[in-house]
Amino acid sequence: MDGLYLTRTGSQFGNLFIHDLTTGTDRQLTDTGSDGKPGVDVDEYVEETAFSRDGAKLAYSWFRSDHDRYELRVVDLKATGSPPFRLLLDKEDIDWLSPDDWSPDGQWIAIQLHRKDRTGQIGLVSTADGTLRVLKSIDWRGSSRMSFSPDGKAAGLRPSG
């Protein structure tokens, strides 16, 4: 993909869009959002996002009220229309998660998560098979953002607060 992009949720019930800053156009990436939709018992919506370094993929956290938890999903932005998502991480004990950054080689996504027992962790999720590698337990505030160094050999945290 060429250009500069931002992610946003639309007024269409928590669906995910990318906005092209060059052309001023929006592209809808999800169509199953139902947050606040009349007559729907299950809320689903996007929350946090992270573009891959090459801009070809987007990781996002997706909430499903019927499961009362967040999932980590990835879409291929080279696909047309509303691309199908790939579910990378879905665990019953994860209450919230945020994808923060992709490794330069695209093999890992750095995430923060909160578990239902009120503990927090930072970790890496394999883009190949969705395996979670926990790096460290953290307090409930987490960090404001996590990122890889340009060469991918180190990661940095910015504390909250």
Buried (B, 14 or more C-beta within 10 A) or exposed (E): BEEEBEBEBBEBBBBBBBBBEEEEEEBBBBEBBBBEBEEEEEBBBBBBBBBBBEBEBBBBBBBBBEEEBBBBBBBEBEEEEBBEBBEBBBBEEBBBBBBBBBBBEBEBBBBBBBBEEEBBBBBBBBBEEBEBEEBEEBEEEBBEBBBBEEEBEEBEBEEEE
